[in-house]
Amino acid sequence: MIYSFYMSENDINVFKELNINLEAILRELKIPFRSLQSGKFTLTKEQYIAAYESIGKNIPRDSILRLSLIESKNSFAPAIFAGLCADNALNCIRRIVKYKKIVAPYILRLEEGERSTSITFEMEGNIDIPFFAVLYEQVNILSIIRKGTGKEAIKPISVEMNDVCPDNIAEYFGLEPKVSPINRITFDNEDLKKVFITENNNMWDYLEEELNKRLKEVENDKSFSALVRKILFELIPSGVSDIGRIASELGISKRTVQRKLKDDGTTFNEQLIQARELLVRNYLTMDMTLDEIAFFVNYADAKSLSRAFKTWTGMSVSEYRNMESLH
């Protein structure tokens, strides 16, 4: 299986500042150095694991915090977008766990208890997970939760990892992690109930200009159908696309939503298709895999999305991408 590996401009700058030869690391892994221009690599499972191991060997541990924080991301990061689109911290974790399955050779085990929820990090095939990956993922998840809720005081109730935690990361967690063969971070469920504030999702700022332009048009359109589309744009990336949730967001019944849309000469399904199609067209310009795009528009898999896209546009995804590359 092929996996996606993202590296932001800030990540690259950190390596430069530390005088780490990133080109040498990539060439050792047989990854074309020009891939840095897009900030994304497609790696085999073996390359993915080797990349984390190599980066972990070359970067000082006290520099890992800077790479892991959401504030350090100055470009669109799908994993962060997946988390920040959720409505609360618990659903954020659920979305990240689901997303990671399609982009990384990780096994993220989610254990939801009565009072606490844990995420355990493992590698497929019973392979030891690189320590760099453990630190990066644990810090990143906490960073996303703090950003989404706007509450910097949130901290895990316990952290376990397979080596000694750097002091600055322990300070960020707000506790001293335990050295353990299990790599796990655990949160109090009361913290995970805290809602995410839409405006805290800075990943929207990095989406294509065309999408932001269309979103502005929706905001200026005062019709009921435009209001439904606006809510759909926000909900679809969180994995929600049903009329019941739209009705709940508006504080009215599903029947009332249907009636008001009928008054506008449209239906809920037509508005859902419009919203999905616009999101898909945008994602296709962002070098995301079809599996990732399917995840963000709430389709079961890439094949289902491909069939839908052909119905919407009369073109296959590859034909559309070829056409766009000529513009």
C-alpha positions as CSV (number, residue, x, y, z in Angstrom):
1,M,0.0,0.0,0.0
2,I,1.1,3.6,-0.7
3,Y,0.9,6.2,2.0
4,S,0.9,10.0,2.0
5,F,3.6,11.9,3.9
6,Y,3.3,15.6,4.4
7,M,6.0,18.2,5.2
8,S,5.1,21.9,5.6
9,E,7.4,24.8,4.6
10,N,8.0,25.4,8.3
11,D,9.1,21.7,8.8
12,I,11.7,22.2,6.0
13,N,12.9,25.4,7.5
14,V,13.5,23.7,10.9
15,F,15.8,21.2,9.2
16,K,17.7,24.0,7.5
17,E,18.1,25.9,10.8
18,L,19.4,22.7,12.4
19,N,21.8,22.2,9.5
20,I,20.2,18.8,8.8
21,N,20.7,17.7,5.2
22,L,17.1,16.8,4.3
23,E,18.1,16.0,0.7
24,A,20.5,13.3,1.9
25,I,17.8,11.8,4.1
26,L,15.3,11.7,1.2
27,R,17.9,10.3,-1.3
28,E,18.8,7.6,1.2
29,L,15.1,6.6,1.2
30,K,15.0,6.8,-2.6
31,I,12.6,9.7,-2.5
32,P,13.0,12.4,-5.2
33,F,14.2,15.6,-3.6
34,R,12.0,17.6,-5.9
35,S,9.1,16.2,-4.0
36,L,9.7,18.9,-1.4
37,Q,8.3,21.4,-3.8
38,S,4.8,20.1,-3.2
39,G,5.4,19.2,0.4
40,K,3.9,15.8,0.0
41,F,5.5,12.4,-0.7
42,T,3.9,9.0,-1.5
43,L,5.8,6.3,0.3
44,T,5.6,2.6,0.7
45,K,5.2,1.2,4.2
46,E,8.9,0.5,4.5
47,Q,9.8,4.0,3.3
48,Y,7.3,5.5,5.7
49,I,8.8,3.8,8.7
50,A,12.3,4.4,7.5
51,A,11.5,8.1,7.1
52,Y,10.4,8.5,10.7
53,E,13.4,6.5,11.9
54,S,15.8,8.6,9.9
55,I,14.3,11.9,10.9
56,G,14.3,10.8,14.5
57,K,18.0,10.0,14.4
58,N,18.9,13.3,12.8
59,I,16.8,15.9,14.6
60,P,17.5,16.9,18.3
61,R,14.6,15.7,20.5
62,D,14.0,19.2,21.9
63,S,13.2,20.4,18.3
64,I,10.4,17.9,17.8
65,L,7.9,20.0,19.7
66,R,8.2,22.8,17.1
67,L,7.5,20.4,14.3
68,S,4.5,18.9,16.0
69,L,2.5,22.0,17.0
70,I,-0.4,23.0,14.8
71,E,0.8,26.6,15.0
72,S,3.9,25.6,13.0
73,K,1.8,24.6,10.0
74,N,1.8,27.3,7.3
75,S,0.1,25.2,4.6
76,F,-2.9,22.9,4.3
77,A,-2.5,19.8,6.5
78,P,-5.2,17.2,5.9
79,A,-4.8,15.4,9.2
80,I,-5.2,18.7,11.1
81,F,-8.2,19.7,8.9
82,A,-9.8,16.3,9.7
83,G,-9.5,16.9,13.4
84,L,-10.5,20.6,13.5
85,C,-13.6,20.0,11.4
86,A,-15.1,18.0,14.3
87,D,-17.7,19.5,16.6
88,N,-15.9,18.5,19.8
89,A,-12.6,17.0,21.1
90,L,-13.9,13.4,21.2
91,N,-15.1,13.5,17.6
92,C,-11.8,15.2,16.7
93,I,-9.9,12.1,18.0
94,R,-12.3,9.8,16.2
95,R,-11.8,11.6,12.9
96,I,-8.0,11.6,13.3
97,V,-8.0,7.8,14.1
98,K,-10.1,7.1,11.0
99,Y,-8.1,9.4,8.7
100,K,-4.7,7.9,9.8
101,K,-5.9,4.5,8.7
102,I,-5.8,5.6,5.0
103,V,-2.6,7.7,5.1
104,A,-0.2,6.0,7.4
105,P,0.9,2.4,8.4
106,Y,-0.3,3.1,11.9
107,I,-2.8,1.3,14.1
108,L,-4.4,3.9,16.4
109,R,-6.5,2.0,19.0
110,L,-9.2,4.2,20.5
111,E,-10.5,3.0,23.9
112,E,-13.5,5.0,25.1
113,G,-14.2,4.4,28.8
114,E,-16.8,5.8,31.2
115,R,-14.4,8.5,32.5
116,S,-11.5,8.6,30.1
117,T,-10.5,8.0,26.5
118,S,-7.1,6.7,25.3
119,I,-5.3,6.5,22.0
120,T,-2.7,3.8,21.7
121,F,-0.1,4.1,18.8
122,E,1.2,1.0,17.1
123,M,2.7,0.2,13.7
124,E,1.2,-2.4,11.4
125,G,2.9,-5.8,11.3
126,N,3.9,-5.8,15.0
127,I,6.8,-3.5,14.1
128,D,8.2,-1.1,16.8
129,I,6.9,2.4,16.2
130,P,9.7,5.0,15.8
131,F,10.0,7.2,18.9
132,F,9.9,10.3,16.7
133,A,6.5,9.2,15.4
134,V,5.2,8.7,19.0
135,L,6.2,12.2,20.1
136,Y,5.0,13.8,16.9
137,E,1.5,12.2,17.0
138,Q,0.9,12.7,20.7
139,V,1.9,16.3,20.7
140,N,0.0,17.0,17.5
141,I,-3.3,15.6,18.8
142,L,-3.1,17.6,22.0
143,S,-2.2,20.7,19.9
144,I,-5.3,20.2,17.7
145,I,-7.6,19.8,20.7
146,R,-6.3,23.0,22.3
147,K,-6.6,24.9,19.0
148,G,-10.1,23.6,18.3
149,T,-11.5,24.4,21.8
150,G,-9.4,27.5,22.3
151,K,-8.5,26.2,25.7
152,E,-4.8,25.9,26.3
153,A,-5.3,24.6,29.8
154,I,-6.5,21.2,28.5
155,K,-3.9,18.5,29.2
156,P,-4.0,14.7,29.2
157,I,-4.4,12.8,32.4
158,S,-1.6,10.4,31.5
159,V,1.0,9.9,28.7
160,E,3.0,6.7,28.1
161,M,5.8,6.3,25.5
162,N,8.7,3.9,24.7
163,D,11.5,6.2,25.7
164,V,12.3,9.2,28.0
165,C,10.3,12.3,27.0
166,P,12.2,15.5,26.2
167,D,11.8,18.1,29.0
168,N,10.1,20.7,26.7
169,I,7.5,18.2,25.5
170,A,6.8,17.1,29.1
171,E,6.2,20.7,29.9
172,Y,3.9,21.0,27.0
173,F,1.9,18.0,28.2
174,G,1.8,19.5,31.7
175,L,2.9,16.2,33.2
176,E,5.8,13.8,33.2
177,P,5.2,10.9,30.7
178,K,5.8,7.4,31.9
179,V,8.3,5.2,30.0
180,S,6.4,2.2,28.9
181,P,6.3,-0.4,26.0
182,I,2.8,1.0,25.4
183,N,2.6,4.3,23.5
184,R,-0.6,5.9,24.8
185,I,-2.2,9.2,25.6
186,T,-5.3,9.4,27.8
187,F,-7.8,12.3,28.2
188,D,-10.5,13.0,30.7
189,N,-13.9,12.7,29.0
190,E,-15.0,16.0,30.5
191,D,-12.3,17.7,28.5
192,L,-13.2,15.8,25.4
193,K,-16.8,17.0,25.6
194,K,-15.7,20.6,25.0
195,V,-16.9,22.0,21.7
196,F,-14.8,23.1,18.8
197,I,-15.2,26.7,17.6
198,T,-15.5,26.8,13.8
199,E,-13.4,30.0,13.5
200,N,-10.5,28.2,15.2
201,N,-10.1,26.0,12.1
202,N,-7.3,27.9,10.4
203,M,-6.9,25.2,7.8
204,W,-9.8,26.8,5.9
205,D,-7.4,29.7,5.2
206,Y,-5.2,27.4,3.1
207,L,-7.9,26.1,0.8
208,E,-7.9,27.2,-2.8
209,E,-8.9,30.7,-3.7
210,E,-11.8,29.4,-5.8
211,L,-13.4,27.6,-2.8
212,N,-13.1,30.6,-0.6
213,K,-14.6,32.8,-3.3
214,R,-17.6,30.4,-3.6
215,L,-18.0,30.3,0.1
216,K,-18.2,34.1,0.1
217,E,-20.8,34.0,-2.5
218,V,-22.9,31.7,-0.3
219,E,-22.5,34.1,2.6
220,N,-23.9,36.9,0.4
221,D,-26.8,34.8,-0.8
222,K,-29.5,35.2,1.7
223,S,-31.7,32.3,0.4
224,F,-32.5,29.3,2.6
225,S,-30.8,26.9,0.2
226,A,-27.6,29.0,0.5
227,L,-27.7,28.7,4.3
228,V,-28.1,25.0,4.0
229,R,-25.1,24.8,1.6
230,K,-23.0,26.9,4.0
231,I,-23.7,24.5,6.9
232,L,-22.9,21.6,4.6
233,F,-19.5,23.0,3.6
234,E,-18.7,23.1,7.4
235,L,-20.2,19.7,8.2
236,I,-19.2,17.5,5.3
237,P,-15.4,17.4,6.2
238,S,-16.4,16.4,9.7
239,G,-18.1,13.2,8.3
240,V,-21.7,14.5,8.6
241,S,-24.0,15.0,5.7
242,D,-27.5,14.1,6.8
243,I,-30.6,16.3,6.8
244,G,-31.2,15.6,10.5
245,R,-28.0,17.3,11.5
246,I,-28.8,20.3,9.2
247,A,-32.2,20.6,10.9
248,S,-30.6,20.4,14.3
249,E,-28.1,23.1,13.4
250,L,-31.0,25.4,12.3
251,G,-33.3,24.5,15.2
252,I,-36.1,23.3,13.0
253,S,-37.6,20.0,11.9
254,K,-36.4,17.9,8.9
255,R,-39.9,18.4,7.3
256,T,-39.4,22.2,7.6
257,V,-36.0,22.0,6.0
258,Q,-37.5,20.1,3.1
259,R,-40.4,22.5,2.7
260,K,-38.2,25.6,2.7
261,L,-35.8,24.0,0.1
262,K,-38.8,23.1,-2.0
263,D,-39.9,26.8,-1.8
264,D,-36.4,27.7,-3.2
265,G,-37.0,25.2,-6.1
266,T,-34.5,22.7,-4.9
267,T,-34.0,19.6,-2.6
268,F,-31.7,18.6,0.1
269,N,-30.0,16.0,-2.1
270,E,-29.3,18.7,-4.8
271,Q,-27.7,21.0,-2.2
272,L,-25.6,18.1,-0.8
273,I,-24.4,17.2,-4.3
274,Q,-23.5,20.8,-5.1
275,A,-21.6,21.2,-1.8
276,R,-19.7,17.9,-2.3
277,E,-18.9,18.6,-5.9
278,L,-17.4,22.0,-5.1
279,L,-15.3,20.5,-2.3
280,V,-14.1,17.6,-4.5
281,R,-13.1,20.0,-7.3
282,N,-11.1,22.0,-4.8
283,Y,-9.4,19.0,-3.2
284,L,-8.4,17.7,-6.6
285,T,-6.2,20.8,-7.0
286,M,-4.4,20.0,-3.7
287,D,-2.5,16.9,-4.6
288,M,-4.6,14.8,-2.3
289,T,-5.2,11.1,-3.0
290,L,-8.7,10.0,-4.0
291,D,-9.0,8.0,-0.8
292,E,-8.3,11.1,1.2
293,I,-10.8,13.1,-0.8
294,A,-13.4,10.4,-0.3
295,F,-12.8,10.7,3.4
296,F,-13.3,14.5,3.4
297,V,-16.6,14.4,1.5
298,N,-18.0,11.4,3.4
299,Y,-17.9,8.7,0.8
300,A,-17.2,5.1,1.7
301,D,-14.2,4.8,-0.6
302,A,-12.4,6.1,-3.7
303,K,-14.4,3.9,-6.1
304,S,-17.8,5.3,-4.8
305,L,-16.5,8.8,-5.2
306,S,-15.2,8.2,-8.7
307,R,-18.6,6.9,-9.8
308,A,-20.3,10.0,-8.2
309,F,-17.8,12.4,-9.8
310,K,-18.5,10.9,-13.3
311,T,-22.2,11.4,-12.7
312,W,-21.7,15.0,-11.6
313,T,-19.3,16.1,-14.3
314,G,-19.4,13.5,-17.2
315,M,-15.7,13.1,-16.7
316,S,-13.5,10.7,-14.8
317,V,-11.3,12.1,-12.1
318,S,-8.1,11.6,-14.2
319,E,-9.8,13.3,-17.2
320,Y,-10.7,16.3,-14.9
321,R,-7.2,16.5,-13.5
322,N,-5.7,16.4,-17.0
323,M,-8.0,19.2,-18.1
324,E,-7.2,21.3,-15.1
325,S,-3.4,20.9,-15.6
326,L,-3.8,22.5,-19.0
327,H,-5.3,25.7,-17.6
